[in-house]
Amino acid sequence: EVLAAHGGVWLDATIVLTAPLRAWAAPAEDGRTLAGFMLDFQALDSRRGVSPLGESWATHFHPNGSSIRRPWDGGHASAMYFESWAFAAAPRCRAIELWRDELRRALHVPGGPAAYCQELLASPQAEHFLHPSLRKLLPYLTIHAAMAHVRQLQPEMLIQVQRA
């Protein structure tokens, strides 16, 4: 709500900055672009036993939080998901407003996020925006599915991402 109305930067409490915010957040200064990071869930999933819910998750990141590159890190486009731990937007940024609205819908449908995710999975379009590596982590990663759905519905949205 705050970023949609006033703009700014969201950082999870566990983020440690190793460079100035401007290094990645500057695109949001144009007043239309949502800036953030993407993570290749397929690349992470292709490692045996890797799950953001498991102990091995941290072994895929450098101490500064960037992902360790792997030879198999080519990735499938639909497995690239906008991350929710760090992003920047100008006031009234359309992308952040649409994401907020989709998350509201996920929280308020009867049955909550689990029902919302089941609804998305039942959609004939789901195969185009919900990669199997993300599907198995639903509803835990509802926030990622909501953004993926918005991006599928609004491909013209201005979003600039860097690899996590």
C-alpha positions in Angstrom: 0.0 0.0 0.0 2.7 2.5 1.0 4.8 2.0 -2.1 1.8 2.1 -4.4 0.7 5.4 -3.0 4.1 7.1 -2.2 6.7 5.2 -4.1 10.0 4.2 -2.6 12.1 1.1 -1.9 11.1 -2.2 -0.2 13.9 -4.2 1.4 13.3 -7.3 3.5 14.8 -7.0 7.0 17.4 -9.6 6.1 18.9 -7.5 3.2 22.5 -6.2 3.6 23.4 -3.6 1.0 26.8 -4.1 -0.7 26.3 -1.2 -3.1 24.2 2.0 -3.2 20.5 1.5 -3.8 20.8 3.6 -7.0 22.8 0.8 -8.5 19.6 -1.2 -9.1 16.7 1.1 -8.1 17.4 4.0 -10.5 15.1 2.7 -13.3 12.1 3.4 -10.9 13.0 7.1 -11.0 11.3 7.4 -14.5 7.9 7.3 -12.7 6.6 4.2 -14.5 9.1 1.3 -14.0 9.1 -1.2 -11.2 12.7 -2.2 -10.5 13.8 -5.3 -8.8 15.3 -8.7 -9.1 14.4 -12.0 -10.7 15.3 -15.5 -9.6 15.5 -18.6 -11.9 13.4 -21.2 -10.0 14.1 -23.9 -12.6 17.9 -23.5 -12.2 17.6 -23.7 -8.4 15.1 -26.6 -8.6 17.4 -28.6 -10.9 19.8 -29.1 -8.0 18.7 -32.2 -6.2 17.1 -31.5 -2.8 17.1 -27.7 -3.3 14.1 -25.9 -1.9 13.6 -22.5 -0.3 12.0 -24.4 2.5 15.1 -26.6 3.0 18.5 -26.2 4.6 20.3 -26.4 1.3 18.8 -23.1 0.0 21.6 -20.9 1.5 24.3 -22.9 -0.3 23.2 -21.3 -3.6 24.1 -17.8 -2.6 27.3 -15.8 -2.1 27.7 -14.0 1.3 26.4 -10.8 -0.3 23.1 -12.6 -1.3 23.7 -12.9 -5.0 23.1 -16.3 -6.6 26.0 -18.5 -7.4 26.1 -19.1 -11.1 25.9 -22.7 -12.2 26.8 -24.3 -15.6 23.1 -25.3 -15.9 21.9 -21.8 -15.2 20.5 -21.2 -18.7 17.0 -21.1 -17.3 13.6 -21.3 -18.9 11.9 -17.9 -19.4 8.7 -18.9 -17.6 10.8 -20.0 -14.6 12.1 -16.4 -14.1 10.1 -14.8 -11.3 10.1 -11.3 -9.9 11.4 -11.4 -6.3 9.6 -9.8 -3.4 12.6 -9.1 -1.1 13.8 -5.9 -2.8 12.0 -3.6 -5.3 11.6 0.1 -6.0 8.8 2.1 -7.6 7.7 5.6 -8.1 4.4 6.9 -6.6 1.4 5.4 -8.5 3.5 3.0 -10.5 1.1 0.9 -12.5 3.0 -2.3 -12.1 3.0 -2.0 -8.3 -0.7 -1.1 -8.2 -1.6 -4.1 -10.3 0.5 -6.4 -8.1 -1.0 -5.0 -5.0 -4.5 -5.5 -6.4 -3.8 -9.1 -7.4 -2.4 -9.8 -3.9 -5.5 -8.3 -2.3 -7.6 -10.7 -4.5 -5.4 -13.6 -3.4 -6.0 -12.8 0.3 -9.7 -12.1 0.0 -11.0 -15.0 -2.2 -13.0 -17.5 -0.2 -10.3 -20.0 1.0 -7.5 -17.4 0.9 -4.2 -17.9 -0.9 -4.6 -21.7 -1.2 -7.8 -21.2 -3.1 -6.4 -18.4 -5.2 -3.4 -20.6 -6.2 -5.8 -23.5 -7.1 -7.8 -21.1 -9.3 -4.6 -20.0 -11.1 -3.4 -23.6 -11.6 -6.8 -24.5 -13.1 -6.5 -21.7 -15.6 -5.7 -22.9 -19.2 -3.1 -20.1 -19.3 -1.2 -21.4 -16.2 1.3 -23.4 -18.2 2.4 -20.1 -19.7 3.2 -18.3 -16.5 3.5 -20.9 -13.7 6.5 -23.1 -14.1 6.5 -26.5 -12.4 9.3 -25.4 -10.1 7.1 -22.6 -8.7 3.9 -24.7 -8.7 5.2 -27.1 -6.2 5.9 -24.2 -3.8 2.4 -22.8 -3.8 0.7 -21.4 -1.8 3.9 -20.5 0.1 5.0 -18.3 -2.8 1.6 -16.8 -3.6 3.3 -13.4 -4.0 5.4 -14.7 -6.9 2.4 -16.3 -8.5 0.4 -13.1 -8.2 3.1 -11.1 -10.0 3.5 -13.8 -12.7 -0.2 -13.7 -13.3 -0.2 -9.9 -13.6 2.8 -10.0 -16.0 1.0 -12.5 -18.1 -2.2 -10.4 -18.2 -0.2 -7.1 -18.7 2.9 -7.9 -20.7 3.4 -4.2 -21.5 4.1 -3.3 -17.9 7.4 -1.6 -17.4 9.5 -3.9 -15.1 13.2 -3.9 -15.1 15.0 -6.7 -13.4 18.4 -7.9 -12.6 19.4 -11.5 -11.9 19.4 -12.2 -8.1 
